[in-house]
Amino acid sequence: MELRTINTFLHIAELHSFSRAARELGYSQSAVSAQVAQLEAELETPLFDRVGKTVRLTDAGQTFLTYARSLLATAEQAKAALQPARQVSGTLRVALADSVCSTFLPDLLQRYHALCPLVELVLRTATDDEMLQMLGSNQIDLAYTLDKPLLQPSFVLAVDEPEPICVVAPAGHPLAGQAEVTLQELAGQEFLLTERGMSYRDALDQCMAAQGLAIKPFLELGSASLLCQMVEHGMGLSFLPEYIVQNALAAGTLARLNVPACRVEMRRQLFYHRDKWLTPQMKAFIALVQR
């Protein structure tokens, strides 16, 4: 049983395609098919169901998947153990929430590149559901989320930090001078919000719905940092993570509204799959986030 064959099996299982696995690995499709046939002959059982263009793991393939990941991870550990002095290199694939990306990423990337200059970073923004799905199929190494506490038995939680979310208004807005603001008052204001499906946007909608109210923003946008700038320019109110708006609050260009009926706290969390070998490049990234 060769490691390259196991690696091919894992790629097909993750991509659900012989042809896509072949392209990613740089093999011909016939070579990939031959490797799988050899592996199935050695194990004396079919590993994939091939129906039309659809490729799915059989029950035996699903069972072998965990062992295949473990075998490949053990081989990588053994290789790394024999080269303890070698500088950290390789690829690190990280998916992040947009608001985490815009605020924490620039400084984090600068420090990470200074620490691990030979590591190729592959970054992408995604929703929390998309990130967890990618972790489960080994398309990424780490997921950096902003959501309600996520407890998944198949994932390891490396970082867990509370992050309050707040309603903000332009400096000088009539509501900024009030000691408290009600949800009824918010419902009558112009809002700029993140898209539906974003964790803290959904939390705001739920707070309003609990009192039979709703906010209909005149603008929905995926970028939290850009929303912050628009509020500073007097375009309306928004509901954003405190770490996004803290500089504007300190500068006096934004005002935080006190809305007792809508106190929301999310968690900034960093995950990796429990079956994933913790590579040196992953360890370095996690250590920097934990600081």
Salt bridges, closest charged atoms under 4 A:
GLU2 OE1 - ARG4 NE 2.79
GLU24 OE2 - HIS11 NE2 3.39
GLU40 OE2 - ARG50 NH2 3.51
ASP107 OD2 - ARG111 NE 2.98
ASP141 OD1 - ARG93 NH2 2.98
ASP141 OD1 - LYS276 NZ 3.01
ASP160 OD1 - ARG267 NE 3.01
GLU163 OE2 - ARG268 NE 2.83
ASP205 OD2 - ARG196 NH1 3.07
ASP205 OD2 - ARG201 NE 3.10
GLU220 OE2 - ARG201 NH1 3.19
GLU242 OE1 - ARG256 NH1 2.02
GLU265 OE1 - ARG267 NH1 3.69
ASP275 OD2 - HIS273 ND1 3.84
